[in-house]
Amino acid sequence: MQQRFSHLLKCQLPVLPLVLLALVPFLNHCVSGSNPEDRFAQSEGLTALALQTPVSNSDQFSFMAVGDTHLKGDTSRIKRILDSGTSRGSEFFVVLGDIVDRGAWDSYAPLKDLLTTEGWWGKFFSVLGNHDIVEDSWTHYKDMFGPNHYSFDAGNSRFLVLDTADGTVGDRQWAWLEAELDKPRPTNTFILSHYMPLVPDVNTYLKLSNSEEAAKMIGLCTRKQVTAVLGGHYHSYTARTLGSTRYIVAGGGGGRTMEPVRSHFYVEVRVNGNTIEEEMIPVE
């Protein structure tokens, strides 16, 4: 009997890491100090981040996008990203969620200090990720960066920033997104979200948790001719065009790396009239 039990235990042990990995999103939600509806309501009236210096050429510019920096106080990789972007002519910087690893104020503060010192505050935009809502993190986030959902214009492009930190969009935010997409818009429209509706060419649960909601977003982007959706959560780089919309996963800012790109990086997005192209730039 003891020998049979030992054999059974050995067979089951390899499964345990997979079970624990699958529980990670739920564990994040359990320690969250906020919920999507409250964050939406609390964002009303908050001042959103804005581009304080217009891009030099409204029809031709580039910007940096990266998700999952998972800061714990050390901003050295962010500094290398900023230096790289400066040398390549990027005009603003977007972090696509999971800015910090946990919810402490002293994880956020060094980032703002760096952005201010390096002249990037006023050229920086944030997206809320699941690590940015644990414990008291949402309180710190909104005090530093403002609302969980907002829009901004840069050159010939509009950017719509979503809060998908719980793995969903939610009814009130859907209504807001659809209303924004019904407004007159410039040439290009970008949606920025932590969770993506799909992770191209990867079979993973690390995307919007509701498959119907994911399909709804893809359909909405097709109908409204959204130029691109950028996000993270999956710690790698992968991209695909569906219809006229480009879906770009840029989760290379920090933390453990995942296939197909086992390195840290940011994505440079280049806008040229009504076309875009992206390039993965390694940064260790």
Secondary structure as a PSIPRED ss2 file (coil, helix, strand):
# PSIPRED VFORMAT (PSIPRED V4.0)

   1 M C   1.000  0.000  0.000
   2 Q H   0.000  1.000  0.000
   3 Q H   0.000  1.000  0.000
   4 R H   0.000  1.000  0.000
   5 F H   0.000  1.000  0.000
   6 S H   0.000  1.000  0.000
   7 H H   0.000  1.000  0.000
   8 L H   0.000  1.000  0.000
   9 L H   0.000  1.000  0.000
  10 K H   0.000  1.000  0.000
  11 C H   0.000  1.000  0.000
  12 Q H   0.000  1.000  0.000
  13 L C   1.000  0.000  0.000
  14 P C   1.000  0.000  0.000
  15 V H   0.000  1.000  0.000
  16 L H   0.000  1.000  0.000
  17 P H   0.000  1.000  0.000
  18 L H   0.000  1.000  0.000
  19 V H   0.000  1.000  0.000
  20 L H   0.000  1.000  0.000
  21 L H   0.000  1.000  0.000
  22 A H   0.000  1.000  0.000
  23 L H   0.000  1.000  0.000
  24 V H   0.000  1.000  0.000
  25 P H   0.000  1.000  0.000
  26 F H   0.000  1.000  0.000
  27 L H   0.000  1.000  0.000
  28 N H   0.000  1.000  0.000
  29 H H   0.000  1.000  0.000
  30 C H   0.000  1.000  0.000
  31 V C   1.000  0.000  0.000
  32 S E   0.000  0.000  1.000
  33 G C   1.000  0.000  0.000
  34 S C   1.000  0.000  0.000
  35 N C   1.000  0.000  0.000
  36 P H   0.000  1.000  0.000
  37 E H   0.000  1.000  0.000
  38 D H   0.000  1.000  0.000
  39 R H   0.000  1.000  0.000
  40 F H   0.000  1.000  0.000
  41 A H   0.000  1.000  0.000
  42 Q H   0.000  1.000  0.000
  43 S H   0.000  1.000  0.000
  44 E C   1.000  0.000  0.000
  45 G C   1.000  0.000  0.000
  46 L C   1.000  0.000  0.000
  47 T C   1.000  0.000  0.000
  48 A C   1.000  0.000  0.000
  49 L C   1.000  0.000  0.000
  50 A C   1.000  0.000  0.000
  51 L C   1.000  0.000  0.000
  52 Q C   1.000  0.000  0.000
  53 T C   1.000  0.000  0.000
  54 P C   1.000  0.000  0.000
  55 V C   1.000  0.000  0.000
  56 S C   1.000  0.000  0.000
  57 N C   1.000  0.000  0.000
  58 S C   1.000  0.000  0.000
  59 D C   1.000  0.000  0.000
  60 Q E   0.000  0.000  1.000
  61 F E   0.000  0.000  1.000
  62 S E   0.000  0.000  1.000
  63 F E   0.000  0.000  1.000
  64 M E   0.000  0.000  1.000
  65 A E   0.000  0.000  1.000
  66 V E   0.000  0.000  1.000
  67 G C   1.000  0.000  0.000
  68 D C   1.000  0.000  0.000
  69 T C   1.000  0.000  0.000
  70 H C   1.000  0.000  0.000
  71 L E   0.000  0.000  1.000
  72 K C   1.000  0.000  0.000
  73 G C   1.000  0.000  0.000
  74 D C   1.000  0.000  0.000
  75 T C   1.000  0.000  0.000
  76 S H   0.000  1.000  0.000
  77 R H   0.000  1.000  0.000
  78 I H   0.000  1.000  0.000
  79 K H   0.000  1.000  0.000
  80 R H   0.000  1.000  0.000
  81 I H   0.000  1.000  0.000
  82 L H   0.000  1.000  0.000
  83 D H   0.000  1.000  0.000
  84 S H   0.000  1.000  0.000
  85 G H   0.000  1.000  0.000
  86 T H   0.000  1.000  0.000
  87 S H   0.000  1.000  0.000
  88 R H   0.000  1.000  0.000
  89 G C   1.000  0.000  0.000
  90 S C   1.000  0.000  0.000
  91 E C   1.000  0.000  0.000
  92 F C   1.000  0.000  0.000
  93 F E   0.000  0.000  1.000
  94 V E   0.000  0.000  1.000
  95 V E   0.000  0.000  1.000
  96 L C   1.000  0.000  0.000
  97 G C   1.000  0.000  0.000
  98 D C   1.000  0.000  0.000
  99 I C   1.000  0.000  0.000
 100 V E   0.000  0.000  1.000
 101 D C   1.000  0.000  0.000
 102 R C   1.000  0.000  0.000
 103 G C   1.000  0.000  0.000
 104 A C   1.000  0.000  0.000
 105 W H   0.000  1.000  0.000
 106 D H   0.000  1.000  0.000
 107 S H   0.000  1.000  0.000
 108 Y H   0.000  1.000  0.000
 109 A H   0.000  1.000  0.000
 110 P H   0.000  1.000  0.000
 111 L H   0.000  1.000  0.000
 112 K H   0.000  1.000  0.000
 113 D H   0.000  1.000  0.000
 114 L H   0.000  1.000  0.000
 115 L H   0.000  1.000  0.000
 116 T H   0.000  1.000  0.000
 117 T H   0.000  1.000  0.000
 118 E C   1.000  0.000  0.000
 119 G C   1.000  0.000  0.000
 120 W C   1.000  0.000  0.000
 121 W C   1.000  0.000  0.000
 122 G C   1.000  0.000  0.000
 123 K C   1.000  0.000  0.000
 124 F E   0.000  0.000  1.000
 125 F E   0.000  0.000  1.000
 126 S E   0.000  0.000  1.000
 127 V C   1.000  0.000  0.000
 128 L C   1.000  0.000  0.000
 129 G C   1.000  0.000  0.000
 130 N H   0.000  1.000  0.000
 131 H H   0.000  1.000  0.000
 132 D H   0.000  1.000  0.000
 133 I C   1.000  0.000  0.000
 134 V E   0.000  0.000  1.000
 135 E C   1.000  0.000  0.000
 136 D C   1.000  0.000  0.000
 137 S H   0.000  1.000  0.000
 138 W H   0.000  1.000  0.000
 139 T H   0.000  1.000  0.000
 140 H H   0.000  1.000  0.000
 141 Y H   0.000  1.000  0.000
 142 K H   0.000  1.000  0.000
 143 D H   0.000  1.000  0.000
 144 M H   0.000  1.000  0.000
 145 F H   0.000  1.000  0.000
 146 G C   1.000  0.000  0.000
 147 P C   1.000  0.000  0.000
 148 N C   1.000  0.000  0.000
 149 H C   1.000  0.000  0.000
 150 Y E   0.000  0.000  1.000
 151 S E   0.000  0.000  1.000
 152 F E   0.000  0.000  1.000
 153 D E   0.000  0.000  1.000
 154 A E   0.000  0.000  1.000
 155 G C   1.000  0.000  0.000
 156 N C   1.000  0.000  0.000
 157 S E   0.000  0.000  1.000
 158 R E   0.000  0.000  1.000
 159 F E   0.000  0.000  1.000
 160 L E   0.000  0.000  1.000
 161 V E   0.000  0.000  1.000
 162 L C   1.000  0.000  0.000
 163 D C   1.000  0.000  0.000
 164 T C   1.000  0.000  0.000
 165 A C   1.000  0.000  0.000
 166 D C   1.000  0.000  0.000
 167 G C   1.000  0.000  0.000
 168 T C   1.000  0.000  0.000
 169 V C   1.000  0.000  0.000
 170 G C   1.000  0.000  0.000
 171 D H   0.000  1.000  0.000
 172 R H   0.000  1.000  0.000
 173 Q H   0.000  1.000  0.000
 174 W H   0.000  1.000  0.000
 175 A H   0.000  1.000  0.000
 176 W H   0.000  1.000  0.000
 177 L H   0.000  1.000  0.000
 178 E H   0.000  1.000  0.000
 179 A H   0.000  1.000  0.000
 180 E H   0.000  1.000  0.000
 181 L H   0.000  1.000  0.000
 182 D H   0.000  1.000  0.000
 183 K C   1.000  0.000  0.000
 184 P C   1.000  0.000  0.000
 185 R C   1.000  0.000  0.000
 186 P C   1.000  0.000  0.000
 187 T C   1.000  0.000  0.000
 188 N E   0.000  0.000  1.000
 189 T E   0.000  0.000  1.000
 190 F E   0.000  0.000  1.000
 191 I E   0.000  0.000  1.000
 192 L E   0.000  0.000  1.000
 193 S C   1.000  0.000  0.000
 194 H C   1.000  0.000  0.000
 195 Y C   1.000  0.000  0.000
 196 M C   1.000  0.000  0.000
 197 P C   1.000  0.000  0.000
 198 L C   1.000  0.000  0.000
 199 V C   1.000  0.000  0.000
 200 P C   1.000  0.000  0.000
 201 D C   1.000  0.000  0.000
 202 V C   1.000  0.000  0.000
 203 N C   1.000  0.000  0.000
 204 T C   1.000  0.000  0.000
 205 Y C   1.000  0.000  0.000
 206 L C   1.000  0.000  0.000
 207 K C   1.000  0.000  0.000
 208 L C   1.000  0.000  0.000
 209 S C   1.000  0.000  0.000
 210 N C   1.000  0.000  0.000
 211 S H   0.000  1.000  0.000
 212 E H   0.000  1.000  0.000
 213 E H   0.000  1.000  0.000
 214 A H   0.000  1.000  0.000
 215 A H   0.000  1.000  0.000
 216 K H   0.000  1.000  0.000
 217 M H   0.000  1.000  0.000
 218 I H   0.000  1.000  0.000
 219 G H   0.000  1.000  0.000
 220 L H   0.000  1.000  0.000
 221 C H   0.000  1.000  0.000
 222 T H   0.000  1.000  0.000
 223 R H   0.000  1.000  0.000
 224 K C   1.000  0.000  0.000
 225 Q C   1.000  0.000  0.000
 226 V C   1.000  0.000  0.000
 227 T C   1.000  0.000  0.000
 228 A E   0.000  0.000  1.000
 229 V E   0.000  0.000  1.000
 230 L E   0.000  0.000  1.000
 231 G E   0.000  0.000  1.000
 232 G C   1.000  0.000  0.000
 233 H C   1.000  0.000  0.000
 234 Y C   1.000  0.000  0.000
 235 H C   1.000  0.000  0.000
 236 S C   1.000  0.000  0.000
 237 Y E   0.000  0.000  1.000
 238 T E   0.000  0.000  1.000
 239 A E   0.000  0.000  1.000
 240 R E   0.000  0.000  1.000
 241 T E   0.000  0.000  1.000
 242 L E   0.000  0.000  1.000
 243 G C   1.000  0.000  0.000
 244 S C   1.000  0.000  0.000
 245 T E   0.000  0.000  1.000
 246 R E   0.000  0.000  1.000
 247 Y E   0.000  0.000  1.000
 248 I E   0.000  0.000  1.000
 249 V E   0.000  0.000  1.000
 250 A E   0.000  0.000  1.000
 251 G C   1.000  0.000  0.000
 252 G C   1.000  0.000  0.000
 253 G C   1.000  0.000  0.000
 254 G C   1.000  0.000  0.000
 255 G C   1.000  0.000  0.000
 256 R C   1.000  0.000  0.000
 257 T C   1.000  0.000  0.000
 258 M E   0.000  0.000  1.000
 259 E C   1.000  0.000  0.000
 260 P C   1.000  0.000  0.000
 261 V E   0.000  0.000  1.000
 262 R C   1.000  0.000  0.000
 263 S C   1.000  0.000  0.000
 264 H C   1.000  0.000  0.000
 265 F E   0.000  0.000  1.000
 266 Y E   0.000  0.000  1.000
 267 V E   0.000  0.000  1.000
 268 E E   0.000  0.000  1.000
 269 V E   0.000  0.000  1.000
 270 R E   0.000  0.000  1.000
 271 V E   0.000  0.000  1.000
 272 N E   0.000  0.000  1.000
 273 G C   1.000  0.000  0.000
 274 N C   1.000  0.000  0.000
 275 T E   0.000  0.000  1.000
 276 I E   0.000  0.000  1.000
 277 E E   0.000  0.000  1.000
 278 E E   0.000  0.000  1.000
 279 E E   0.000  0.000  1.000
 280 M E   0.000  0.000  1.000
 281 I E   0.000  0.000  1.000
 282 P E   0.000  0.000  1.000
 283 V C   1.000  0.000  0.000
 284 E C   1.000  0.000  0.000
